[in-house]
Amino acid sequence: MTLKDHDLTARQAAPGIQYEETPLRDSAGAHVRGLHVVRITLDNPGQLNSYTTEMVKGVILGMRRASNDRAAVAVVFTGSGTRAFCTGGNTAEYAEYYAGQPEEYRQYLRLFNDMVSAILMCDKPVICRVNGMRIAGGQEIGMACDFSVAQDMAVFGQAGPRHGSAPDGGSTDFLPLFVGIEAAMESCTLCEQWSAYKAHRLGLVTAVVPALKVDGRFIASPFVVTDRWLDEGRIVYGELKAGAARDEAKALVDRGEVDLSGLDAAVSALAFKLANTFPGCLSKTIESVRKHKLEHWDRNKEGNRAWLSLNMMTEARAGFRAFNEGSKACREADMLLLRQRLAEGAAWSEPLVDEILTKAHDRG
C-alpha cells in the first residue's frame, strides 16, 4: 500500500533546529526494530538556545512532521549543550528589531502562539528533556510538553516583569495548573529561579537526574539544599544556595564534569514505557489531560498577543534593550527610577527610556 504524505512542507530542518530520528531502546538498551523517537533540538547554544523567528517556525514544522511519523512513539524536545534547554525569545532580535514595532511583534507572536499550540496538539507524547536552564519563554514551551525530565543543575523560572514583559506566553495559563496559585504568583511576579528539585517537589517536572560527576561518580547538584528542614515555617529542601555556599558549589563544579548520560537514560526509559501502551488509548488519554492546559491557553492567547505587542512601545522596549545592551553585572533597567518618573507624570519617550537604561549602560 502506498501511504499518503500529510506533511505541509518539504522535510528539512529550519536554521537553528535539529530534527533527528533516534532509536527506541528497550530496557536492556537494544534497538526496537521499526520504531523510533523523534528528537527536536533548539540549536543556538551561544545564546543559551533562545529561539529566533526562524527557529520558532522550525519547531512548528517539526512537531507537525513528528505527528505524521507513523513509526515515532514519542517526541523529545530539548536544547543543545549542557547549559540551557531554552531561555526564551532571542533578546537581540527583540531589542534590535521588534522593540518599538508592535505590528511586527504581533506577527511574530502569531508564530509563537502557533509553536505552543503545535506542542499541545502534537499527535505524539512530548517529553521535555531539560538539559539546563528553562527560563522565560523556555519555561512556557517546556510546560506545553506532556512530561519533563531534568538534569538536577537545571533551573526554572520566569523573566517577564523584571525585563519589561508579562509571562503571558503560557506561564500565566499553565503554571497555576502545575503548582497552584500562590506558588505560580510568586514565580511569575518575582521571577526568582527554582531548582530542579524544588520544581519536582511542586509538581512541575516528572523526574530529576544527577548530572555532575566528581572523581568519577555522580553527585547531587551542589547548588541546592538537599536536606529536608524548616526555616521560618518554610520547607528549605530544594532551595538554591546563595553567597559563600554558592561559591563553594561553583568550586566543586569546576572540579567535575557535566555528564547527561543519566538524563538520556531516563528519557529513553520513559519513551519505552510510553511505547508499551495501546497507541490509540495513549493518544486519547494525552489529549484528555491536555484539555486543562488548552482551556486556558485558547481562552487567553489572542488577548495576550495583543497586549504583548502594544507593550513593545513602552516597558518591553526598555526591558529588552536593557538586557541586550547591559552586561552580566546588570541587564535590567532602573525600575525604581522609572516608577519615580511615572509618578511625577512623565510620558513614555525615548529620553525616558535612555534615562532608565543608565544603570545597565554604566555596568555594560
Secondary structure, DSSP 8 states (H G I E B T S, - for coil): -------SS-S---TTEEEEEEEEE-TTS-EEEEEEEEEEEE--GGGTT-B-HHHHHHHHHHHHHHHT-TTEEEEEEEESTTTEEE-SB-HHHIIIIITT-HHHHHHHHHHHHHHHHHHHT-SS-EEEEE-SEEETHHHHHHHHSSEEEEETT-EEE--GGGTTS--TTTHHHHHHHHH-HHHHHHHHHH---EEHHHHHHHTS-SEEE--EEETTEEE--TTB--S--EETTEE-TT-B--HHHHHHHHHHHHHSEE--HHHHHHHHHHHHHHHTS-HHHHHHHHHHHHHHHHHHHHHHHHHHHHHHHHGGGTHHHHHHHHHHHSBTTB-S--HHHHHHHHHTT----HHHHHHHTHHHHHT-
